[in-house]
Amino acid sequence: MKSVPCELFLLGYIILQMAQRKKWDPERMKAVIEAIRNKEMGSYKAYRVFNVPQTTLQLHVKDRQKSSSETVKTKLGRKQVLPCEVENDLAEHCLLMGRKFFGLTMADVMRLAYQLAVRNGIKNQFCKRTEKARRKWLKNFLRRHPQISVRR
């Protein structure tokens, strides 16, 4: 039997764990949050009865500023640097420039994103030296807006 290096095993475990994230039913989680907030049952009994992860349930119950439906709809991972409206405006601008036969390069889009963030006072981690957004931001932006294609 061939042995697997420890690093590969751990990497496979991490990938497997990430694939298991947020597998609970949103409607069931919403009902559980409401039951706990209304003090109909405790969190221990609720997670047993409704079969939802206990730590996730506790985090959602603690967040009292949001309603149960808003809490359940939260996305995993980091938040976007630019708000959705600003990012959609940038996407529309890129498409408009393409329709006018003035395609934007990757550097142009990254510069525009930096300028938008600075002018709108949006806190960001873009490169101040080059005054451009980072490549990773561009990659994620293009993934969120597949209708856009940029020139190299």
N, C-alpha and C positions, 0 to 999 in steps of 0.2 A: 504494500500500500504506500502510495506516494504522500509525503508530508507536505503540508501547505505552510508557507512562511507566515509568521505571526502577523506581519503588517497586512498581508492580503486578507487574512481571516478577519482582522479588526475592521479593515475597510469594507469588506463584504457585510459585516455585522452592522456598521454604521449606515451603509446604503439600505440594508434591510429595515433598520429601525426608522429611517427617514421615510421609507415607503409606507410604513405603518401609521404615519401621523394623520390626525384628523379623520379617523375612520368612523367616528360615531355619527349617529343620526341627528341632524340639526333640530328637528322637531322634538325629539326625545330630550335633547339637552335643554331646549327652551322650557319644556315642561318641568324638568328637574330644577332648573334655576328658579322658576316661579314658585315651586313647592317649598324650596328652602327659604327663599326670601319671605314668603308668607307664613313661615314657621309651621308648615304642615308636617314636615319631617326633617330630621337632621341630615347632615351631609353623608355620614357613614351609611345610614340606612338607604338614603336616596341613591348613592352610587351602586349599592348592592341590588336594589330593586330594579333600577332603570338600566343597569349594565353600561355605565359610562365611566371613563377614567376618573379616579378620585382627585388627583392633583389638578387636572384640567377643570374639573367641576369647582374645586375650591378657588381657583384663579378667577373663573367667570363669576362666581357668587360674590367675591370680594369687590369686583368692579361695579360699584353701585351707581356710578355716574351714567352708565349706559343701560338701556333697557335690555331685557333678555334677548330680544330679536337682534339688536345691534351687536350685543356681545357675541352671539353665535356666529355672526357674519364676518367677524374679524379675519383678516388674511394672515397667513403665516409669513415669517421672514421680515426683512427690513421694509420700512416704508419707502415709497418713491421719493426721490429728491425733489422733483418738481411736482406740484399738485396736478391732478388729472386735467383740470381746465387748461392750465398753462401748457402741459404736455400735448394735449389735443390741438391747441392753437399752433404749436410748433409743427406737429404732424401735418396739419392743414397747410401751413406755409410751405413745407417741403413738397407736398403734392402740387400746390399751386405753381411753385417754381418749376417743377417737372413738366407741368402742362404748358408752361411758357417756354419750354425747351431750354431752360437754364438749370440743369441738374446740379444738385448740391453734392459736394464731396463729403467724405466722412469728417474731415477737419472742419468744414463749414458748419456742419450740424453740431459738432461738439463746441465750436466757438459760439454759435447762436444759443445753445443751451446755457453756457456760462454767462453770456450777456443777459439772458432772461432771468437767471437766478440772481445776478447782482442788481439789476435794475428793479426787480420786484422785492428785493430785500429777503430773499429766501436763503436760509442757512444751508450751506452745502459743503462738500468736501472736494470740490473741483480744484484743479491745479491753478494756483494764482500766478505762478511764474509764466506758464504758457498761455494762461487765460482761456483754457479749454476744459470741457468735461472729459472724464476719463473714458478709455475704450470700453471698459466693462459697462459703464452707463449707456454708451451707444449700443452695445450688443443687446442689453436688456430693453432699451427703447425700441430697437428694430424688432425685437421679439414681441413686444406689446403692440406694435403697429406693423403687421406683416405686409400691408399694402404699400409701404414705403421701400424703395430701393435707392441706395446712394451710390455715387461714383467713388472709386478709390482715389 
